[in-house]
Amino acid sequence: MEKKDCKILVDAMFGKLGKFLRILGFDTKIADNALKDPKVMQQAIRENRLLITRDEPFYITAKNHYEKEDLNEDKLIYIPHQDLEHQLAVFFKSMDIDPSEFKWKGPDIKPFDSNCTKCNSDLEKVPKQQIISEIPKGTSKRYNNYWRCTNPKCHHIYWIGTAHWEDIFKKIKAAVSLMDEVEI
Ligand SMILES: [Zn+2]
């Protein structure tokens, strides 16, 4: 499946997972904490987003509604786990995704294929000179490749910091090793 075909809405309990899915390049919205469950479900249906929830009663209610309305139940995922690695494992397995097929390949990633973790918009590569006044001096000395969020209201700047990137890879690797054991 193509990532761009998969738009996601995670419930408010899944903020961390939501941001991680954005790093992986999925168009991911995180439900507004103030929204009641039926509204969250309606948003998922209206925007044709895969709904991911950790709330079992909400999942059951949504599943019944999807059945009744003849909606695609593949668009619902229940993930009971608290930790990100298990959550990712269930997500990959449910979606039949092979994480090794993702375009990004660690520090050599080209192009940077993520969405902005803050606002979910696309990123674009920017020349270092253009943003040098906006980043810490130590950073500009160490890194040469930068990306900026294309949303003018956000414009957050990204670079691939080694430790952070390694941590992302560790989490993916851990999730892959859990894919056999998690139930979907
Ligand atoms: Zn942004």
Boltz pocket constraint, residues with backbone or C-beta under 6 A from the ligand:
constraints:
  - pocket:
      binder: B
      contacts: [[A, 116], [A, 117], [A, 118], [A, 119], [A, 120], [A, 121], [A, 149], [A, 150], [A, 151], [A, 154], [A, 155], [A, 156]]
      max_distance: 6.0
